[in-house]
């Protein structure tokens, strides 16, 4: 892109000629990294008019910069930053005028939390066993594009351009209320549903509304790392309960608990499913001990082995369950659209908080999603994903068994990942680094786990974004590398 003429301005206190000042402005921009090789500078006439100087002054300055190889000229095309211009010095060598003591100035720290690393260039890896990434071979880009174009039309002009305040897209709400939720056995009115910026935003809104520094939140261990970070930020009292092969154990929930966060249908990351009787026991405990339950039902669409268990909220008769849903796993994570379902008083407060922070999710994205869902493209996509995942799961099962790798958890109704246990003496963080050099990506366990004694023995592998032919050789490399580390 051309460098804007507004970038340049004269300093009345500059000690030198106008030509020297223009030279210094351009050279300084190149040495600071603001102007990059190949970028076009304003014409000598345009810059002269902007600065209020003669054109010959600018021309002479440009000529001097060309002589020093800062600029190059392409005839009538104008002046450009030279490809051979001096490179900016390393950031570490640049002097800083920052005199603020940020260790004291920062009131709340949000960095430093252990999280799942997902390389931005993960597609260049040959065996990406990463969870939650979109497979371009399965996603319906053509129909999504058509829905996006339709949402740009005159009929949807208000949903595209207007500030909707604290309101959500009516068409998207209707689809969720009449199509998505009934499939989970949930009935809800429009004032009991809130559109969010993904499931993580839904969890954050919930924590902010329900928790204080005097209240106690109980969550699963291991669990979704984003939830742990959210609860830490809320400064509430926090209890991490170990899960077993059936998920959260209701009889271990402390009496002082105010809110329980759980993933009953597909525990994250162990993939265990809470059986019906335990769900009833959890609801009974909530009623007896007067606590609320936040149910994260993040992957129910990926049920290809058998129908998913009924949502915890569908069994709730006391209004104690707040339901979190998302389109990130079934559509694509970059969409950042999820939803909260709960009693009207709770949704009212969550809506007010959302409005204060970012008003509402982008109207165009909401309307595009509404069209994609209501026109049947979404159900067709989910069916295609289920079929593909079923095939990949079969191949993964065979490969894991052939190489003797230990599966600590595999979803009973489907899903898209396995929770694995490494061989004795193998640290999964070291395993992940070793595999990366062989173009294999896995997700080591520490980010998920609370307890130090278990976190380095587990890791997650997924088949949502890896192609079918890559699964068996990728699993072979995991087994081979694990054996090398044992030796």
Secondary structure, 3 states (H helix, E strand, C coil): CCCCHHHCCCCCCCCCCHHHHHHHHHHHHHHCCCCCCCCECCCHHHHHHHHCCCHHHHHHHHHHHHHCCCEEECHHHCEEECCCCCCCCCHHHCCCCCCCCHHHHCCCCCCCCCCCCCCCCHHHCCEECCCCCCCCCCCCHHHHHHHHHHCCCHHHHHHHHCCCCCCCCHHHHHHHHHHHHHHHCCCCCHHHEEEECHHHHHHHHHHHHHCCCCCEEEEEECCCHHHHHHHHHHCCEEEEEECECCECCHHHCCCCCCEEEECCCCCCCCCCCCCHHHHHHHHHHHHHHCCEEEEECCCCCCECCCCCCCCHHHHCCCCCEEEEEECCCCCCHHHCCEEEECCHHHHHHHHHHHHHHHCCCCHHHHHHHHHHHHCCHHHHHHHHHHHHHHHHHHHHHHHHHHCCCEEEEECCCECCEEEEECCCCCCHHHHHHHHHCCCEECEEHHHCCCCHHHHCCEEEEECCCCCHHHHHHHHHHHHHHHHHHHC
